[in-house]
C-alpha cells in the first residue's frame, strides 16, 4: 500500500454514465508530465453503474498511474460525487476536474509548483 506522503495530488473526477467523455478525460490525466507515482485518479461514479465500474477497471489494468473507482450509490449530482472522491483521496493536494474536461499535459505539475511556491 502507498503512503499518503508519497502521493502529491489526488485528482477527483465525478461522472455519471458518460464513458465517452470520461475516456477523453482519463486519456489526458494518465499522460500528465508528472511521474505516475506522484498522483492518483479517483473516478467518483454518481449513481454507481456496472458499466462505469467496468470501464474504469479497464483503465486500471492498463494505466501506470493508480486509478480508483469510487461508487456513489445514491445519485446526488457532481458535488456529492466530488465529496465522495476527496474523502477517499490520499494526496496532500486535491484537484478536481469534470469528465467533460481535457486537462493540459502540464496541469498537475504546474499546480504543484504554484501551490508550493
Residue pairs with C-beta under 8 A, 6 or more apart in sequence:
2 37
2 66
2 90
4 90
4 91
4 92
5 92
6 37
6 38
7 38
7 39
7 40
7 90
7 91
7 92
8 34
8 38
8 39
8 91
8 92
8 93
8 108
8 112
9 34
9 38
9 39
9 40
9 91
9 92
9 93
9 94
9 95
9 108
9 111
9 112
10 39
10 40
10 41
10 42
10 85
10 86
10 89
10 90
10 91
10 93
10 94
10 95
11 29
11 39
11 40
11 41
11 42
11 95
11 96
11 97
11 108
12 42
12 44
12 82
12 85
12 86
12 89
12 94
12 95
12 96
12 97
13 22
13 25
13 26
13 29
13 41
13 42
13 43
13 44
13 85
13 96
13 97
13 98
13 99
14 44
14 46
14 78
14 81
14 82
14 85
14 96
14 98
14 99
15 21
15 22
15 43
15 44
15 45
15 46
15 52
15 81
15 99
16 45
16 46
16 47
16 75
16 78
16 81
17 47
17 49
17 51
17 52
18 99
18 100
19 51
19 52
19 55
21 99
21 100
22 43
22 52
22 55
22 99
23 55
24 102
25 97
25 98
25 99
25 100
25 101
25 102
25 103
26 41
26 43
26 59
26 63
26 67
27 102
28 102
28 103
28 104
28 105
29 41
29 65
29 97
29 103
30 36
30 41
30 59
30 63
30 64
30 65
30 67
31 105
32 39
32 65
32 103
32 105
32 106
32 107
32 108
32 109
33 105
33 106
33 109
34 108
34 109
34 112
36 63
36 64
36 65
36 66
38 108
39 65
39 91
39 108
40 65
40 66
40 67
40 68
40 89
40 90
40 91
41 65
41 66
41 67
41 68
42 67
42 68
42 70
42 85
42 86
42 88
42 89
43 52
43 56
43 67
43 68
43 69
43 70
43 85
44 70
44 72
44 81
44 82
44 84
44 85
45 52
45 53
45 56
45 69
45 70
45 71
45 72
45 81
46 72
46 75
46 76
46 77
46 78
46 80
46 81
47 72
47 73
47 74
47 75
48 71
48 72
48 73
52 69
53 69
53 71
56 67
56 69
57 69
59 67
60 67
60 69
68 88
70 81
70 84
70 85
70 88
72 80
72 81
72 84
74 80
78 98
82 96
86 94
86 96
93 111
93 112
93 115
95 107
95 108
95 111
97 103
